[in-house]
């Protein structure tokens, strides 16, 4: 992998800067995730971005292992889980919330 062999610090700086961006974005998304209806879509989009970044990190690690002569060090299931996730549909999640509102309300009323 050219970007690791041509710049020795890239093994640390690329994943570290990616992780820093993902962490900052995750914190910034918290207020939007709390908005009813829209928050579910923001949460799914945010999770999708985090999984994309995780996939990129795993691929970088896999290429680094390959450059070091350690092929097959990254488990295929780790690559598949991060790079090919099945995220839930926002409409289905909201439908589940709406379906359970009465049950949650009854539980709240019993607790009070």
Number of C-alpha atoms within 10 A of each C-alpha: 12 9 13 16 13 9 10 10 11 14 15 10 12 14 18 13 12 15 16 11 13 19 13 10 14 16 9 11 16 14 10 14 19 13 12 10 14 13 18 19 20 19 18 17 16 18 14 17 15 20 18 17 19 21 20 17 19 19 16 18 16 21 20 20 16 15 14 10 10 12 12 11 13 16 10 10 9 13 18 11 13 20 18 12 13 9 10 10 12 18 12 10 15 17 11 11 13 11 11 11 11 11 11 12 11 11 11 10 9 8 7 6
